């Protein structure tokens, strides 16, 4: 969800187990991001069923190596439709978030997966678990909208859900 590596120092241990999502401060909220990059993927929503499919077609600002937005602080200048996930709108947007997403998992009453950086202490754990989109995307300007269906990916990625 951010462009810079998450600062986790100064956070209470396992804060996400003692606080509701709506009570998290900005640093805690940002720290929940595992850095997988899936929120930056273009999605397809079935109008009849509401089912959401992830594609490997990434936002034009997505950096496939870092799994971060290359212009996070000013992304709305380039991508006005980019949704800012925050405690006050998680109930409106959790449905389209990836199954492995900490925000969605906690919203649904689930625990963080064992590879989550808050549990492992290293941001590399999401990549080592094979859950991130590192080196797995195509840029949206390389694929026409009508061909996105050819790039649908199965969730969750990785060896462990």
Residue, then its C-alpha position, 0 to 999 in steps of 0.5 A: x500500500x505504500x511506496x516506501x519500506x514500512x517502518x515497524x520500529x516503535x510499534x507495540x508487539x502484535x498490536x493487530x491482535x489487540x486493536x480493531x482496524x478502525x482504532x489503528x493509528x497511521x503507522x500501525x495501519x501502514x505496517x499491516x501492508x505486507x508489500x505483496x503488490x497485489x493491490x496494485x494489480x488491475x482487477x476484473x469484477x463480474x457484474x452479475x456475481x460480484x466476483x473479483x478476479x486479479x490479473x497480473x496486469x499491474x498499474x502503470x506506477x507499479x514497480x515490479x522489482x520492489x512491489x511498491x508504487x513508484x509514485x506513492x505520495x503523488x499517485x493520484x496525479x497519475x492515477x486518480x482512480x487509485x483507492x486509498x485503503x484506510x480504516x474508515x473505508x475497509x468495509x467498502x473495499x475489502x471485497x476486492x482485496x487479495x485473499x492474502x491481504x492483511x487488511x482483508x484477513x483481519x477485517x474477516x476475523x482471520x489471523x496474519x499468515x505466518x510469512x507476514x513481515x510483522x511476524x517474521x521481522x523481515x520484509x523479504x518473507x512475503x517474497x520468499x513465501x512466493x506470495x508477492x508479485x515480484x517479477x510476475x506482472x505485465x504493465x497495463x500499457x502493454x495489454x489492451x483492456x479487452x485482453x486482461x482476461x488472458x492474464x487472470x491469476x489464481x489466489x492465493x499465490x505461494x506455497x502457504x495461504 
